[in-house]
Amino acid sequence: MNDGVGRVFQSPQQAAVRRRIFRQLVESLVYEGIVEPQVRALQDGLLEFSLSGRDAHNQEVRYACQGRRALGFDRVRLTALPVQRDGEEATSLSTFLLEVSHLLKADSQKLAAFIEELHQTLLKDTFAQDVRFQQPPLRELSYDELEGEVMDGHPYHPCYKSRVGFDLVDNQAFGPEFKPRLRLVWLAVRQEEARTAVVPGLELDAFVRQELGAATHARFADAVALRGRTLGEYTLIPVHPWQWREIVSGGFVDQLGAGRLIYLGEGEDEYRPQQSIRTLANATRPEKAYVKLPLSIANTSTSRILSQHTILNAPAISGWLGGIQEQDSFLREELGLTLLREIVGVTYNHQGLSGMLEPRVYGTLGTIWRESLHPHLRSGEAAVPFNALCHVATDGRPLIDGWIREQGTEAWTRELLEVAILPLIRLLYSHGVAMEAHAQNMVLIHRAGRPARLALKDFHDGIRFARPFLRTGDAGPKTQGPPANHPRVNRNSFLERDDPSEVKDFFHDAFFFINLGELSLFLLERYGLPEERFWAMAAEVIHGYQRRFPHEAERFTAFDLFSERIAIEQLTGRRLFAEAGTGVHMVRNPLAAFRTGAR
């Protein structure tokens, strides 16, 4: 790191990041019912939330903050006023959690790990914001550039940028906020030790040759020949340079020594990390595929490896979704939905290893190639990540400010809601498929700021479906189930449920609660659009669809988007308790008030 480390720790950005983490931490603790604060009504609908803690000398301390209960899902939304400790600003996240730990009743080991994630988020986001505020505000950016510029992270989870496993040097070298250019490391894997999957109509070797380019492909063939082998005996796999250095080079020593894995060197193309860190965009040739690679780090409390079954399922799910789109003219032609298909999956067959060796390399070596957005854009179109709609530049202006002022808040929002909601409820109602449509999985395609259509991505572990509600004759995707040890890594990784309400809640949580819920609060706070009006317009989009397709009435009931309450995943609760159970809590649905139409 440079000599400015001390300055960064004392910078205004450090205080701003700490206050944000404090807000999201307290919001989630109160919202998920982990703590029960005293609540006192203030003026103009404001509430004061207060908690009594005990310091290291067992003396009582009082934490207080101000906020509101939102109409949307009863969200707790704190004001910008910092959390107070005995009348002064609270400045230590760990002290706060330790002093209220008797209220949390959390598992001690999980609490310690959670504190570490909070500290890592504070550290890494402070450095990211420091770099950001040294640069002028950027507005005219391509989609891939915006993926690095929009660095806000998860709007609800307090550990939104923990990246546990990266040190500060790694974070600066590979974090999207720092706009690095990096080259992939390539390995050749003996075919009998690799597993592959492709979408129908695609040939793997030809695809990889095209991605590499003729010169690089020939160079790699020469590297294999030096070992007395031919490239045809191997399958090629790219590796993130950090993953190669920290995990793969040591975890696969035997295979590398025996020539079952061959190190080939770096490719020629340069890549830029997107918001998700492990997905890389080709900066040299943007029309080429995105590459999703495992990273053995934890971010927003989730491991970022890529399990074998999800890699192999990706092309099958993409092919299936592509088939749905192809035969549904409403999705394809009228709505213009774009699916960024995951077209190739390649993985080392770690499940072929002995039980003792497999956990060391589980999900650490493999890749998913996803179609680039750029060839899908039509003349006059541009695109932004959906979460960029809530992005505020360093000059204090939202990215959407010019669009809103030109078109009007309500008119622009109404168009946006139609573009965002219709494709997703079509997939849900008509095809029984729920998309994990949080804001990082959606792309808004627009024309000079006017919402035009939607692109969706990240399907391998981001859909759920109810087989009884698939279209007649649709057998669903042919997928592989997880290995026995996978629930230990990710208990929420599943694709199919018999109960349509579980499928609906999965969609409702990601799309309406996190995605649109955050947007509704942003439009209220920045442009004065009442929450009630936002949800009324969202409901009218749904009602308009239902009026147009009345023959799907049975499905409207099964996937009831207007239910009084929905199940929301407890993101903080599952970090604090050894036995978190289902990890959900029931909250009021803001759409329920508009079941019979907008008021």
C-alpha positions in Angstrom: 0.0 0.0 0.0 1.1 3.6 -0.5 2.2 6.1 2.2 -1.4 7.5 2.5 -2.6 4.6 4.7 -2.6 6.8 7.8 -4.5 9.6 6.0 -7.1 7.2 4.8 -7.9 6.0 8.3 -8.4 9.6 9.4 -10.3 10.6 6.3 -14.0 11.8 6.1 -14.6 8.7 4.1 -13.7 6.5 7.0 -16.3 8.2 9.2 -18.9 8.1 6.4 -18.4 4.3 5.8 -18.5 3.6 9.6 -21.7 5.5 9.9 -23.2 3.6 7.0 -22.2 0.2 8.5 -23.6 1.3 11.9 -26.9 2.3 10.2 -27.3 -1.0 8.3 -26.2 -3.0 11.4 -28.8 -1.4 13.7 -31.5 -1.5 11.0 -31.0 -5.2 10.5 -30.8 -6.0 14.2 -34.1 -4.2 14.9 -35.8 -5.3 11.7 -35.1 -9.0 12.1 -36.2 -8.9 15.8 -32.7 -9.8 17.1 -33.0 -6.9 19.5 -36.1 -5.2 20.9 -35.4 -1.5 21.3 -37.4 1.0 23.2 -39.2 3.2 20.7 -40.3 6.8 21.3 -42.3 8.9 18.8 -40.7 12.1 17.8 -42.0 14.8 15.4 -42.9 14.3 11.7 -43.2 10.6 12.0 -39.7 10.1 13.2 -39.0 7.4 15.9 -36.2 7.1 18.4 -34.8 3.6 18.8 -32.7 3.0 22.0 -30.9 0.0 23.4 -29.4 -0.4 26.9 -26.0 -2.0 27.0 -23.3 -2.8 29.6 -19.7 -1.6 29.3 -16.5 -3.5 30.3 -17.1 -2.3 33.9 -20.7 -3.5 33.9 -22.0 0.1 33.8 -25.1 0.8 31.8 -24.7 2.6 28.5 -27.4 3.8 26.2 -27.3 3.7 22.4 -29.9 5.8 20.5 -30.7 6.6 16.9 -33.5 8.0 14.8 -35.4 6.6 11.9 -38.8 5.5 10.5 -40.7 2.3 9.8 -41.2 2.3 6.0 -44.4 1.3 4.3 -42.3 -1.2 2.2 -42.0 -4.4 4.2 -41.9 -2.5 7.5 -38.2 -1.7 6.7 -36.4 0.1 9.5 -34.7 3.1 7.9 -32.4 5.3 10.0 -31.7 8.9 9.3 -28.2 10.2 8.5 -27.8 11.3 12.1 -25.0 9.0 13.6 -25.8 6.4 16.2 -25.3 7.9 19.6 -23.7 6.3 22.7 -24.5 8.2 25.8 -25.1 11.3 23.8 -22.0 11.2 21.7 -21.4 9.5 18.4 -20.7 5.8 18.6 -17.4 5.1 16.9 -16.7 1.4 17.5 -18.7 -1.4 15.9 -17.1 -4.0 18.1 -17.7 -2.1 21.3 -21.4 -1.7 20.3 -21.9 -5.4 19.7 -20.1 -6.5 22.8 -22.0 -4.0 25.0 -25.4 -5.2 23.7 -24.3 -8.8 23.4 -26.6 -9.8 26.3 -29.5 -8.7 24.1 -28.3 -10.5 21.0 -28.0 -13.9 22.7 -25.7 -14.8 19.8 -23.2 -17.7 19.5 -19.9 -16.3 20.7 -17.8 -17.7 17.9 -20.2 -16.5 15.3 -20.3 -13.1 16.9 -16.5 -12.8 16.8 -16.6 -13.8 13.1 -19.3 -11.3 12.4 -17.3 -8.5 14.1 -14.4 -9.4 11.9 -16.6 -9.2 8.7 -17.8 -5.7 9.8 -14.2 -4.6 10.4 -13.1 -5.9 7.0 -16.0 -4.1 5.4 -15.0 -0.8 7.1 -11.4 -1.2 6.1 -12.0 -2.1 2.4 -14.8 0.3 1.7 -12.9 3.2 3.3 -10.0 2.6 0.9 -12.5 2.3 -2.0 -14.3 5.5 -1.1 -11.0 7.3 -0.6 -9.9 6.5 -4.2 -13.4 7.4 -5.5 -13.5 10.9 -3.9 -10.1 11.7 -5.4 -11.6 11.4 -8.9 -14.1 13.7 -10.6 -17.7 12.4 -10.9 -18.1 10.2 -13.9 -21.4 10.0 -15.8 -20.9 9.0 -19.4 -19.7 5.5 -18.8 -20.2 2.2 -20.6 -22.0 -0.6 -18.8 -18.8 -2.5 -18.0 -17.2 0.7 -16.7 -20.3 1.4 -14.5 -19.8 -2.1 -13.0 -16.6 -0.7 -11.4 -17.9 2.8 -10.7 -21.0 1.6 -8.8 -19.4 0.5 -5.6 -22.2 0.7 -3.1 -22.6 -3.0 -2.4 -25.5 -4.6 -0.7 -28.0 -1.9 0.6 -29.2 -4.0 3.6 -26.5 -6.4 4.6 -24.0 -4.7 7.0 -21.1 -6.8 5.8 -21.5 -5.5 2.3 -17.8 -5.4 1.3 -16.0 -7.8 3.8 -14.0 -9.8 1.2 -12.6 -12.0 3.9 -9.5 -13.6 2.5 -8.3 -10.5 0.6 -5.7 -8.3 2.4 -5.5 -4.6 1.5 -3.0 -5.3 -1.3 -5.3 -7.9 -2.8 -8.3 -5.7 -2.5 -6.6 -2.9 -4.4 -5.2 -5.3 -7.0 -8.5 -7.1 -7.6 -11.4 -5.0 -6.2 -13.6 -3.5 -9.0 -13.5 -0.1 -7.4 -9.8 0.3 -8.2 -10.4 -0.5 -11.9 -7.6 -3.0 -12.3 -6.7 -4.8 -15.5 -5.7 -8.4 -15.1 -4.9 -11.4 -17.2 -6.2 -14.9 -16.5 -4.0 -17.8 -15.6 -4.7 -20.9 -17.7 -4.4 -24.5 -16.8 -4.7 -27.7 -18.9 -6.6 -30.5 -17.1 -6.5 -34.1 -18.2 -9.9 -34.8 -19.8 -10.7 -37.6 -17.4 -10.3 -35.3 -14.5 -12.5 -32.5 -15.9 -16.2 -32.2 -16.3 -17.8 -29.9 -19.0 -21.2 -28.6 -20.1 -22.2 -26.4 -23.0 -25.5 -25.0 -24.3 -27.0 -26.9 -27.3 -25.3 -26.0 -30.6 -22.0 -24.9 -29.1 -18.7 -26.8 -29.5 -16.4 -26.4 -26.5 -13.0 -26.6 -28.2 -14.0 -24.1 -30.9 -15.4 -21.7 -28.3 -12.2 -21.8 -26.2 -10.0 -21.4 -29.2 -12.1 -18.3 -30.2 -11.9 -16.9 -26.7 -8.1 -17.3 -26.5 -7.3 -16.2 -30.0 -5.2 -18.3 -32.5 -1.8 -17.2 -31.3 -2.5 -17.8 -27.6 -4.1 -21.2 -28.4 -1.0 -22.2 -30.3 1.3 -21.1 -27.5 -0.7 -23.2 -25.0 -0.5 -26.2 -27.4 3.3 -25.8 -27.5 3.4 -25.7 -23.7 1.5 -29.0 -23.5 3.8 -30.5 -26.2 6.8 -29.8 -24.0 5.4 -32.2 -21.5 5.1 -34.9 -24.2 1.4 -34.5 -24.5 -1.1 -33.1 -27.0 -3.7 -30.4 -26.3 -6.5 -32.8 -27.3 -5.8 -34.9 -24.2 -6.7 -31.9 -22.0 -9.4 -29.4 -21.2 -8.5 -25.8 -20.7 -9.6 -23.9 -17.6 -8.9 -20.2 -16.7 -8.1 -19.3 -13.1 -8.2 -16.0 -11.3 -4.6 -14.9 -10.6 -5.3 -14.6 -6.9 -6.9 -18.0 -6.8 -3.9 -19.5 -8.6 -1.5 -17.9 -6.2 -3.3 -18.6 -2.9 -5.3 -21.8 -3.5 -4.8 -23.8 -6.7 -1.0 -23.8 -6.9 -0.8 -25.4 -3.5 -4.0 -27.4 -3.5 -3.2 -29.2 -6.7 0.5 -29.9 -6.1 0.2 -33.6 -6.9 -1.7 -33.1 -10.1 0.7 -30.4 -11.3 3.7 -32.6 -10.5 2.2 -35.6 -12.4 1.3 -33.6 -15.4 -2.4 -34.2 -14.9 -2.6 -30.4 -14.6 -0.3 -28.2 -16.7 0.4 -24.6 -16.0 0.2 -22.8 -19.3 0.7 -19.1 -18.3 -1.4 -16.0 -18.8 -3.8 -15.3 -21.7 -3.4 -12.1 -23.8 -6.7 -10.4 -23.1 -7.1 -8.1 -20.2 -10.1 -8.3 -17.9 -11.9 -6.0 -15.4 -13.7 -7.3 -12.3 -17.4 -6.5 -12.1 -19.3 -5.7 -8.9 -19.5 -9.4 -7.9 -15.6 -9.5 -8.0 -15.4 -13.0 -9.3 -17.1 -12.2 -12.6 -14.7 -10.5 -15.1 -15.5 -8.5 -18.2 -13.1 -8.7 -21.2 -11.7 -5.2 -21.4 -9.6 -6.0 -24.5 -12.6 -7.3 -26.5 -15.9 -6.4 -24.7 -18.0 -8.5 -27.1 -16.4 -11.6 -25.8 -17.9 -13.6 -22.9 -17.8 -12.7 -19.3 -15.8 -15.2 -17.2 -17.0 -16.2 -13.7 -14.3 -17.7 -11.6 -14.2 -19.1 -8.0 -12.6 -17.1 -5.3 -11.9 -18.7 -2.0 -13.1 -15.6 -0.1 -16.3 -14.7 1.8 -18.2 -11.6 0.8 -21.5 -10.5 2.3 -21.1 -13.5 4.5 -21.2 -15.9 1.5 -18.4 -18.1 0.2 -17.5 -17.2 -3.4 -16.3 -20.6 -4.6 -18.1 -22.2 -7.5 -19.4 -25.7 -6.8 -19.1 -28.4 -9.4 -22.9 -29.0 -9.8 -23.6 -25.3 -10.2 -21.0 -25.0 -12.9 -22.4 -28.0 -14.8 -26.0 -26.8 -14.3 -25.4 -23.4 -15.7 -25.6 -24.2 -19.4 -28.5 -26.6 -18.8 -30.5 -23.9 -17.0 -29.5 -21.2 -19.6 -30.5 -23.5 -22.4 -33.9 -24.2 -20.8 -34.6 -20.5 -20.1 -33.6 -19.7 -23.7 -36.1 -22.2 -24.9 -38.8 -20.6 -22.8 -38.0 -17.2 -24.2 -37.8 -18.6 -27.8 -41.4 -20.0 -27.7 -42.9 -17.0 -25.7 -43.5 -14.2 -28.2 -44.6 -11.8 -25.4 -41.2 -12.1 -23.6 -39.2 -12.2 -26.8 -40.8 -9.6 -29.1 -43.1 -7.4 -27.0 -40.9 -7.1 -23.9 -37.6 -7.6 -25.7 -36.2 -9.5 -22.7 -32.5 -10.4 -23.0 -31.1 -13.4 -21.2 -27.3 -13.3 -20.8 -26.9 -17.1 -21.0 -24.3 -19.0 -19.2 -23.1 -20.9 -22.2 -20.1 -23.0 -21.0 -19.2 -24.6 -17.7 -15.9 -26.3 -17.0 -14.7 -27.7 -13.7 -12.1 -29.9 -12.2 -13.8 -33.1 -11.0 -13.1 -32.6 -7.3 -15.9 -35.0 -6.5 -13.6 -37.7 -8.0 -11.1 -37.2 -5.2 -10.9 -39.1 -1.9 -13.1 -37.9 0.9 -10.1 -36.5 2.8 -8.7 -34.5 -0.2 -12.0 -33.2 -1.6 -12.8 -30.5 1.1 -9.4 -28.8 0.4 -10.3 -28.1 -3.2 -14.1 -28.1 -3.1 -15.4 -25.6 -5.7 -11.9 -23.9 -6.1 -11.1 -24.7 -9.8 -13.7 -24.2 -12.6 -15.4 -21.5 -14.6 -18.6 -20.3 -16.2 -18.6 -18.3 -19.4 -21.6 -15.9 -19.8 -22.6 -14.1 -22.9 -21.5 -10.5 -23.2 -24.2 -7.8 -23.0 -22.7 -5.7 -25.8 -23.8 -7.8 -28.8 -27.4 -7.7 -27.5 -27.6 -3.9 -27.5 -29.6 -2.4 -30.3 -28.9 0.9 -32.1 -29.4 3.8 -29.8 -29.5 1.7 -26.6 -27.2 1.9 -23.6 -27.3 -0.1 -20.3 -26.7 0.4 -16.6 -26.6 -2.1 -13.7 -30.0 -1.9 -12.0 -28.4 -1.0 -8.7 -26.8 2.1 -10.4 -30.3 3.6 -10.3 -29.7 4.4 -6.6 -26.1 5.5 -7.2 -25.0 9.0 -6.1 -21.9 10.5 -7.6 -19.2 12.3 -5.6 -20.8 15.6 -6.4 -24.0 14.5 -4.6 -26.1 14.0 -7.8 -27.8 10.7 -8.5 -26.9 9.0 -11.7 -30.6 9.1 -12.7 -31.0 12.8 -11.9 -31.0 14.1 -15.5 -33.4 11.4 -16.6 -35.8 12.2 -13.7 -35.7 16.0 -14.4 -36.3 15.5 -18.1 -39.1 13.0 -17.8 -40.6 13.7 -14.4 -40.3 11.5 -11.3 -43.6 9.7 -11.6 -43.6 9.2 -15.4 -40.0 7.8 -15.4 -40.8 5.6 -12.4 -43.9 4.2 -14.1 -42.0 3.3 -17.3 -39.2 1.7 -15.2 -41.7 -0.4 -13.2 -43.3 -1.7 -16.4 -39.9 -2.6 -17.9 -38.7 -4.3 -14.7 -41.8 -6.1 -13.5 -43.5 -7.5 -16.6 -40.7 -9.9 -17.8 -40.3 -11.3 -14.3 -43.9 -11.9 -13.5 -44.4 -13.4 -17.0 -41.7 -15.9 -16.1 -43.3 -16.5 -12.7 -47.0 -16.7 -13.7 -46.8 -18.3 -17.1 -43.8 -20.5 -16.7 -43.5 -21.2 -12.9 -40.0 -19.8 -12.8 -38.8 -17.3 -10.1 -35.7 -15.2 -10.8 -33.4 -14.1 -8.1 -33.8 -10.6 -9.4 -31.8 -8.5 -7.0 -30.2 -5.4 -8.4 -26.9 -7.0 -9.4 -28.6 -9.7 -11.5 -30.6 -7.1 -13.5 -29.5 -4.7 -16.2 -31.6 -1.8 -17.4 -31.4 -1.2 -21.1 -32.5 2.4 -21.9 -32.6 5.0 -24.6 -31.2 8.3 -23.5 -32.4 7.5 -20.0 -35.9 6.2 -20.9 -36.3 2.6 -19.7 -36.6 0.3 -22.7 -36.2 -3.3 -21.7 -34.4 -5.7 -19.3 -31.5 -8.0 -19.3 -31.1 -10.8 -16.7 -28.1 -12.8 -15.7 -26.6 -15.2 -13.2 -28.9 -18.2 -13.5 -26.8 -21.2 -12.3 -27.9 -20.7 -8.7 -30.3 -17.8 -9.1 -33.6 -19.4 -10.1 -36.3 -21.4 -8.4 -39.2 -23.3 -10.0 -42.2 -25.3 -9.1 -42.5 -28.3 -11.3 -46.3 -28.6 -11.1 -46.5 -25.1 -12.6 -44.2 -25.5 -15.5 -45.8 -25.3 -18.9 -47.4 -28.4 -20.2 -44.8 -30.5 -21.9 -41.9 -28.7 -20.1 -39.8 -31.2 -18.3 -37.6 -28.5 -16.7 -33.8 -28.4 -16.9 -31.8 -31.5 -16.5 -29.7 -30.6 -13.5 -27.3 -32.2 -11.1 -28.0 -32.1 -7.4 -25.4 -30.9 -4.8 -23.0 -33.4 -3.2 -23.7 -34.4 0.4 -21.3 -31.9 1.9 -22.7 -28.9 0.0 -25.4 -27.8 2.6 -22.5 -27.2 5.0 -21.2 -24.6 2.5 -24.5 -23.2 1.3 -27.8 -24.4 2.9 -29.9 -22.1 0.7 -28.6 -23.6 -2.6 -31.6 -25.4 -4.3 -33.5 -25.0 -7.5 -36.8 -26.8 -7.1 -39.7 -26.6 -4.6 -43.1 -28.2 -4.7 -44.7 -25.4 -2.7 -45.4 -22.4 -5.1 -45.4 -20.0 -2.1 -41.7 -20.8 -1.4 -40.9 -20.1 -5.0 -42.9 -16.8 -4.9 -41.2 -15.7 -1.6 -37.8 -16.3 -3.2 -38.7 -14.0 -6.0 -40.5 -11.5 -3.7 -37.5 -11.3 -1.3 -34.9 -10.5 -4.0 -36.9 -8.4 -6.3 -39.6 -6.5 -4.4 -38.0 -6.4 -0.9 -34.3 -5.7 -1.7 -34.4 -4.3 -5.3 -37.6 -2.3 -5.6 -37.8 -1.7 -1.9 -34.5 0.1 -1.9 -35.5 2.1 -5.1 -38.7 3.2 -3.5 -36.9 4.6 -0.5 -34.3 6.3 -2.7 -37.0 8.0 -4.8 -38.8 9.1 -1.6 -35.7 10.5 0.0 -34.2 12.1 -3.1 -37.3 13.1 -5.1 -40.2 13.1 -2.7 -42.1 10.2 -4.4 -44.4 8.8 -1.7 -44.0 5.1 -1.0 -47.7 4.6 -1.3 -47.6 6.0 -4.9 -44.6 3.8 -5.8 -46.3 0.6 -4.6 -49.6 1.6 -6.2 -47.9 1.9 -9.6 -46.1 -1.4 -9.1 -49.4 -3.0 -8.3 -51.0 -1.5 -11.4 -48.4 -3.1 -13.6 -49.2 -6.5 -12.0 -53.0 -5.9 -12.4 -52.5 -4.8 -16.0 -50.8 -8.1 -16.7 -53.5 -10.1 -15.0 -56.3 -8.3 -16.9 -54.5 -9.1 -20.2 -53.9 -12.8 -19.4 -57.0 -13.8 -17.4 -56.6 -17.5 -18.3 -53.7 -17.7 -15.9 -55.9 -16.8 -12.9 -55.1 -20.1 -11.1 -51.4 -19.1 -11.2 -52.1 -15.6 -9.9 -53.5 -17.3 -6.8 -50.7 -19.9 -6.5 -48.0 -17.2 -6.8 -49.9 -14.6 -4.8 -47.9 -11.4 -5.0 -50.5 -9.5 -3.0 -50.3 -11.8 0.1 -50.6 -10.0 3.4 -47.2 -11.2 4.6 -44.1 -12.7 3.0 -41.0 -14.5 4.2 -37.8 -12.5 4.2 -34.4 -14.0 4.7 -32.6 -13.0 7.9 -29.2 -11.9 6.6 -27.8 -10.8 10.0 -29.6 -13.4 12.1 -28.0 -16.2 10.2 -24.6 -14.8 11.0 -25.2 -14.6 14.7 -26.9 -17.9 15.6 -25.4 -21.4 15.4 -28.8 -22.8 14.7 -30.6 -20.2 12.6 -33.5 -22.5 11.6 -35.2 -21.4 8.4 -33.5 -18.0 8.7 -36.6 -16.1 7.7 -39.1 -13.7 9.3 -42.6 -12.7 8.2 -43.2 -9.1 7.3 -46.1 -7.1 5.8 -46.2 -6.9 2.1 -46.7 -3.3 0.7 -48.5 -4.7 -2.3 -51.3 -6.2 -0.2 -53.0 -2.8 0.2 -53.5 -2.8 -3.6 -54.9 -6.3 -4.1 -58.0 -4.9 -5.8 -56.3 -2.2 -7.7 -54.5 1.1 -6.9 -56.3 3.3 -4.4 
